[in-house]
C-alpha cells in the first residue's frame, strides 16, 4: 500500500449526495492546479495574445466541416445542433446587459450559488477571479466581463460516451452543451434575483480557453489529453461559465494528483489514433503541460466522427478519480490499463483496435489547409502560379480576389463555434 500524501474532500456526484474523500498517494503529489510561471503567462498574453482557432485556423475548420457534411448523419446532427443551440447562444450574449431583478443585500452568496448550480444538475462548481489573460484577442473590449467567474461542469451521459467515436457519442456531446447552456442561463436568472449581474459564456460562444480558471477554482486539473479532468467524471463533462459581480468567495486550486498520474498512466497518449499527444510535458505559454499536435488531431476528428478517443480511454472518465486513486494506492497500477474494457475502440471503415493496436493511415491523410482563409488562398495562388510556369494569369488573380473577399467577410462575421468539437473546452487550442 502506497503512502497517502493528502486527502481531498469534495461534494458528492449529485446534489445532496454524501461528500467523497479522495486519497492522493504521496508519489503523485505535485502542486495545486497547474504548474505555472505567472511572468511567462503575463508576457505571452501581452505580446502574443491568444486567438480563437476558428479564426486563426479557419481554413482547416471549413475543410473539416465539409468532410463532416459528407457523412449524412453527422451533417444532420450538426444542423440540428446549430438550430437548437443558436437561441441559447444569443440569450447568453444578451445576459451581460440584463439588470438585476432585486436589490442586493450584500450577503456572501457563494454557497447559495453553488447549491443552485448543483440543483440545476452541474456535477462540479467552483468560483475564481476572472482572468483577462485568457480572453481571445478578437473579444477583448467587445464586452464587459464581471470580476468573478463561476466555473461549471455538466456530466455527459456515460453509455453513449463509451461508444466513442460514434454518431451516438456526437449526439450526446451536442445535447450536453445545450442542456448545460440552458442550466447556466437559469443560474444567471437566480443571481440576478439576488441583486447582481450575471453573464453566461460558453457552450458554443466562449470568450477564450477558460480551463486555467476552472483549475484555479478547484474544479479539476489539466490532463495529458488537454482536457479538464474533474474528480467525479474526468473529461466526460462539458463546461460553461457565468461571470458575476455578486459578493462571493473564491475557491483555491487543488492537487488531485492528476498532473503526476497522467505521466504514469499515458493511456490516452498510447491510444491516440493520430499520435497527436506528447508523452513528455513541456512549458507552453507559461504552463507545464502535454502539448497536442493540432495537425495530427484535426484530420482524425474530421474524418472519424469527431474522434474523442482520448476521452473514451481515460481511466478517470471511465471509473472516477476515487476508484482510480484507491486502486493505484493499493497496487501501484493504473486501473484498466492494458484491458479491452478501457482501451478498445473502433473507427468507421477501419475496424476495431485493442490494446497495443493503432490504425495505419494512407499517405496524405494528415494533409489539410492551414492558417486563416486568406493565408490559404494566398498559398493556393502561389501553388497554381508555379504550376502554370510561374505565371500569375488574370484568371488566377480573379479567383484569388474572390477568395480574399470571402476571407475578409468571414473575418468580420460573428463567431459561433457550434459545429464539431467545442474547441474552447481544450486548452491546446491556443
C-alpha positions in Angstrom: 0.0 0.0 0.0 1.4 3.4 -1.0 1.7 6.1 1.5 -1.1 8.7 1.2 0.1 12.2 0.9 -3.1 14.1 1.4 -6.9 13.8 1.1 -9.3 15.9 -0.9 -12.9 16.1 0.2 -15.5 17.2 -2.4 -19.3 17.2 -2.6 -20.9 14.0 -3.8 -21.5 13.5 -7.5 -25.1 14.6 -7.3 -26.7 17.3 -5.2 -27.4 16.0 -1.8 -25.0 13.1 -2.0 -22.6 12.4 0.8 -19.2 14.1 0.4 -16.5 12.0 -1.2 -12.9 11.7 0.1 -10.1 11.3 -2.5 -6.9 9.8 -1.1 -3.9 11.0 -3.1 -0.7 8.9 -2.9 2.4 10.8 -1.8 4.3 10.0 -5.0 1.6 11.6 -7.1 1.7 14.9 -5.3 2.9 18.0 -7.3 1.3 21.4 -6.9 -2.3 22.6 -6.6 -3.8 23.3 -10.0 -1.3 23.6 -12.9 2.5 24.2 -12.6 2.6 27.8 -13.9 5.1 30.6 -14.4 2.9 33.7 -14.0 5.5 36.0 -15.5 5.6 34.0 -18.7 1.8 33.8 -18.8 1.7 37.6 -18.5 4.3 38.1 -21.2 2.6 35.8 -23.7 -0.8 37.4 -23.0 0.7 40.8 -23.7 3.0 40.1 -26.7 1.2 37.1 -28.3 -2.5 37.3 -27.1 -4.5 34.1 -27.7 -7.0 33.9 -30.5 -9.8 31.5 -31.4 -8.7 28.8 -33.8 -12.0 29.2 -35.6 -10.3 32.4 -36.8 -6.6 31.5 -37.0 -7.2 28.1 -38.4 -10.4 28.9 -40.3 -9.2 27.1 -43.4 -8.9 23.8 -41.7 -12.1 24.3 -39.8 -14.0 24.8 -43.1 -12.2 21.8 -44.6 -13.2 19.7 -41.6 -16.8 20.8 -41.7 -17.0 19.9 -45.4 -15.7 16.4 -44.6 -18.2 16.0 -41.8 -21.0 17.2 -44.1 -20.2 14.3 -46.4 -21.4 12.0 -43.6 -25.2 12.2 -43.8 -25.9 11.5 -40.1 -23.1 13.9 -38.9 -24.4 16.6 -41.2 -27.9 16.3 -39.8 -26.6 16.3 -36.2 -24.7 19.5 -36.8 -27.6 21.2 -38.5 -30.0 20.2 -35.7 -27.5 21.3 -33.0 -26.9 24.7 -34.7 -30.7 25.3 -34.9 -31.3 24.4 -31.3 -28.2 26.0 -29.8 -28.4 29.3 -31.6 -31.2 30.7 -29.3 -29.1 29.7 -26.2 -26.0 31.5 -27.6 -28.0 34.6 -28.4 -29.5 34.6 -24.9 -26.1 34.2 -23.4 -24.8 37.2 -25.3 -27.6 39.3 -24.1 -27.2 38.2 -20.5 -24.3 40.5 -19.8 -26.6 43.6 -20.1 -29.5 42.3 -18.1 -30.1 44.2 -14.9 -30.7 42.6 -11.5 -34.3 42.0 -10.7 -34.0 42.6 -6.9 -31.9 44.8 -4.6 -28.7 43.3 -3.3 -28.4 42.6 0.5 -24.6 42.4 0.5 -24.5 38.9 1.9 -22.0 36.4 0.6 -23.8 34.3 -2.0 -21.1 31.6 -2.5 -23.0 28.7 -1.0 -26.4 29.7 -2.4 -24.9 29.9 -5.9 -23.2 26.6 -5.5 -26.3 24.9 -4.2 -28.4 26.3 -7.1 -25.9 25.2 -9.6 -25.9 21.7 -8.2 -29.7 21.7 -8.1 -29.6 22.5 -11.8 -27.5 19.4 -12.5 -23.9 20.6 -12.6 -21.6 17.9 -11.3 -18.8 20.4 -10.4 -18.9 24.1 -9.5 -16.1 26.4 -8.3 -15.5 30.2 -8.2 -12.4 32.1 -9.1 -11.2 35.5 -10.2 -11.9 36.3 -13.8 -8.6 36.2 -15.7 -8.5 38.5 -18.7 -5.3 36.9 -19.9 -7.4 34.1 -21.4 -9.7 36.3 -23.4 -9.4 35.9 -27.2 -7.8 38.9 -28.8 -10.9 39.4 -31.0 -13.1 39.5 -28.0 -11.1 41.9 -25.9 -13.1 45.1 -25.3 -16.1 43.5 -27.0 -18.0 43.2 -23.8 -17.6 43.7 -20.0 -16.6 40.6 -18.0 -17.6 40.7 -14.3 -14.8 40.2 -11.8 -15.7 36.7 -10.6 -16.2 33.5 -12.7 -18.4 30.6 -11.7 -16.9 27.5 -13.3 -19.5 24.8 -14.1 -19.1 21.3 -15.4 -22.1 19.2 -16.6 -21.8 15.4 -16.9 -22.1 13.8 -20.3 -24.0 10.6 -20.2 -21.9 7.5 -19.6 -23.1 4.9 -22.0 -23.0 6.8 -25.3 -19.6 8.3 -24.4 -18.2 4.8 -24.2 -19.0 4.2 -27.9 -16.6 7.0 -29.0 -16.1 7.6 -31.8 -19.7 7.2 -32.9 -22.8 9.0 -34.0 -24.4 8.4 -30.6 -21.4 10.0 -28.9 -21.7 13.1 -31.1 -25.4 13.4 -30.4 -24.8 13.3 -26.6 -21.9 15.6 -26.9 -24.1 18.2 -28.6 -27.1 17.7 -26.4 -25.0 18.1 -23.3 -23.8 21.5 -24.5 -27.4 22.6 -24.9 -28.5 21.2 -21.6 -25.7 23.0 -19.7 -26.3 26.2 -21.7 -29.9 26.3 -20.6 -28.9 25.5 -17.0 -26.3 28.3 -17.0 -28.9 30.8 -18.2 -31.2 29.7 -15.3 -28.3 30.2 -12.8 -27.8 33.7 -14.3 -31.5 34.4 -13.6 -31.0 33.2 -10.0 -28.1 35.5 -9.4 -30.0 38.5 -10.9 -32.8 37.7 -8.5 -30.3 38.2 -5.7 -29.5 41.7 -6.9 -26.4 41.1 -9.0 -25.3 40.9 -12.7 -24.6 37.6 -14.4 -23.1 36.9 -17.8 -23.2 33.4 -19.3 -20.3 32.5 -21.5 -19.5 29.2 -23.3 -21.4 26.3 -24.8 -20.6 27.4 -28.3 -19.6 31.1 -27.8 -16.7 31.2 -25.4 -14.6 34.3 -24.6 -11.5 32.1 -24.6 -9.9 28.8 -23.3 -11.0 29.1 -19.8 -9.7 25.8 -18.3 -7.0 27.6 -16.4 -9.7 29.5 -14.5 -11.6 26.2 -13.8 -8.3 24.8 -12.4 -7.9 27.9 -10.2 -11.5 27.3 -8.9 -10.5 23.8 -7.8 -12.9 22.1 -10.3 -10.2 19.8 -11.7 -6.7 19.6 -13.2 -5.4 19.6 -16.7 -4.9 16.1 -18.1 -2.4 14.8 -20.6 -5.1 14.8 -23.2 -5.6 18.6 -22.9 -9.0 18.3 -21.3 -10.0 19.3 -17.8 -10.2 16.2 -15.7 -12.8 16.5 -12.9 -12.8 14.2 -9.9 -16.2 12.5 -10.4 -16.3 12.1 -14.2 -12.9 13.1 -15.5 -13.1 14.5 -19.0 -16.6 13.2 -19.5 -18.2 16.6 -19.0 -18.9 19.8 -20.8 -18.0 23.2 -19.3 -19.6 26.6 -19.2 -19.2 29.7 -17.1 -21.0 32.6 -15.6 -19.2 35.8 -14.7 -20.8 38.0 -12.0 -20.3 40.9 -9.7 -22.0 39.1 -6.8 -20.4 39.0 -3.4 -18.7 35.6 -3.5 -15.6 33.9 -2.0 -13.0 32.4 -4.4 -12.1 28.7 -4.2 -8.5 27.6 -4.4 -6.7 25.2 -6.9 -6.4 21.6 -5.7 -3.8 18.9 -6.2 -5.9 15.9 -7.2 -2.7 14.0 -8.2 -3.7 14.2 -11.8 -0.7 16.1 -13.1 1.6 13.4 -12.0 -0.8 10.5 -12.5 -1.1 11.3 -16.2 2.6 10.8 -16.7 2.3 7.4 -15.2 -0.9 6.4 -17.0 -0.2 7.6 -20.6 -3.2 5.6 -21.9 -4.6 8.5 -23.9 -1.1 9.1 -25.4 -0.7 5.5 -26.3 -4.2 5.1 -27.8 -4.5 8.3 -29.8 -5.2 7.2 -33.4 -3.4 10.2 -34.9 -0.4 10.0 -32.5 -1.3 13.6 -31.6 -0.4 13.7 -27.9 3.1 14.3 -26.5 4.4 11.8 -24.0 6.5 14.3 -22.1 5.4 17.6 -20.6 6.7 20.9 -22.0 6.4 24.6 -20.9 3.9 26.3 -23.2 2.8 29.9 -22.8 3.9 29.7 -19.1 2.1 26.4 -18.3 3.6 23.0 -17.9 1.5 20.5 -20.0 1.4 17.7 -22.5 1.1 19.6 -25.8 -1.2 18.4 -28.5 -0.2 18.2 -32.2 -3.1 20.0 -33.8 -2.1 19.0 -37.3 -2.4 15.3 -36.3 -5.6 15.8 -34.3 -7.9 17.7 -36.6 -7.7 15.3 -39.6 -8.7 12.3 -37.4 -11.5 14.3 -35.8 -12.8 15.4 -39.2 -12.7 12.0 -40.8 -13.8 9.8 -37.9 -17.0 11.1 -36.2 -15.3 13.7 -34.1 -12.9 11.1 -32.7 -12.6 11.7 -28.9 -10.7 8.5 -28.3 -8.6 10.4 -25.7 -11.7 11.0 -23.7 -13.0 7.4 -24.0 -9.8 5.7 -22.9 -9.2 7.9 -19.8 -9.5 5.8 -16.7 -10.7 8.7 -14.6 -13.5 9.3 -17.1 -14.4 5.6 -17.1 -14.0 4.7 -13.4 -13.9 8.0 -11.5 -10.9 9.5 -9.6 -11.7 7.8 -6.3 -11.6 4.3 -7.8 -8.5 5.1 -9.8 -6.6 6.6 -6.9 -7.7 3.8 -4.5 -6.5 1.2 -7.0 -3.2 2.9 -7.6 -2.6 3.3 -3.8 -3.3 -0.4 -3.3 -1.4 -1.8 -6.3 0.8 0.9 -7.9 -1.1 0.2 -11.1 -3.4 2.2 -13.4 -6.9 0.8 -13.2 -8.0 -0.7 -16.5 -4.7 -0.1 -18.3 -4.0 -2.8 -21.0 -7.6 -4.0 -21.0 -10.1 -4.0 -23.8 -12.7 -2.6 -21.5 -10.7 0.7 -21.2 -8.5 0.9 -24.3 -10.6 -0.7 -27.1 -12.2 1.4 -29.8 -13.4 1.1 -33.4 -13.0 3.5 -36.3 -15.6 3.5 -39.0 -14.3 1.7 -42.0 -11.1 0.7 -40.2 -12.3 -1.8 -37.7 -11.5 -2.5 -34.0 -8.3 -1.7 -32.3 -7.5 -3.3 -28.9 -4.6 -2.5 -26.5 -1.4 -2.0 -28.4 -3.1 -1.7 -31.7 -3.3 1.5 -33.7 -4.7 2.3 -37.2 -2.4 3.0 -40.1 -3.4 5.8 -42.4 -2.6 6.2 -46.1 -0.2 8.9 -47.4 -1.7 12.3 -47.4 -4.2 11.5 -44.6 -2.9 14.4 -42.5 -2.7 16.9 -45.3 -5.1 19.8 -44.7 -5.4 23.6 -45.2 -3.6 25.8 -42.7 -4.0 29.3 -41.4 -7.0 31.5 -41.9 -8.8 31.5 -45.2 -6.8 34.5 -46.5 -3.5 32.8 -45.9 -4.7 29.6 -47.5 -6.0 31.5 -50.5 -2.5 33.1 -51.0 -0.8 29.7 -50.7 -3.1 28.3 -53.3 -2.4 31.2 -55.6 1.4 30.6 -55.3 0.9 26.9 -56.0 -1.3 27.4 -59.0 1.1 30.1 -60.4 4.0 27.8 -60.0 2.2 25.0 -61.8 1.5 27.5 -64.6 5.1 28.2 -65.2 5.4 30.9 -62.6 2.8 33.0 -64.4 0.1 34.9 -62.4 -2.6 34.9 -65.0 -5.7 37.2 -64.9 -7.8 34.2 -64.3 -5.7 33.2 -61.2 -6.0 36.8 -59.9 -9.7 36.8 -60.4 -10.0 33.5 -58.4 -7.7 34.9 -55.7 -9.7 38.2 -55.5 -12.9 36.2 -54.9 -11.4 34.0 -52.3 -9.8 37.0 -50.5 -13.2 38.8 -50.5 -14.8 35.7 -48.9 -11.9 35.6 -46.3 -12.3 39.3 -45.4 -16.1 38.8 -45.0 -15.5 35.9 -42.7 -13.1 37.9 -40.5 -15.9 40.3 -39.5 -18.6 37.6 -39.1 -19.8 36.9 -35.5 -18.0 33.8 -34.5 -20.2 30.9 -33.4 -18.3 27.7 -32.7 -21.3 25.4 -32.8 -20.0 22.6 -35.1 -17.7 19.8 -34.3 -15.8 19.6 -31.1 -16.2 22.7 -28.9 -12.6 23.9 -29.1 -12.9 26.2 -26.1 -13.0 23.1 -23.9 -9.5 22.2 -24.9 -6.6 24.5 -23.9 -4.4 23.0 -26.6 -6.4 25.1 -29.0 -4.4 28.2 -28.0 
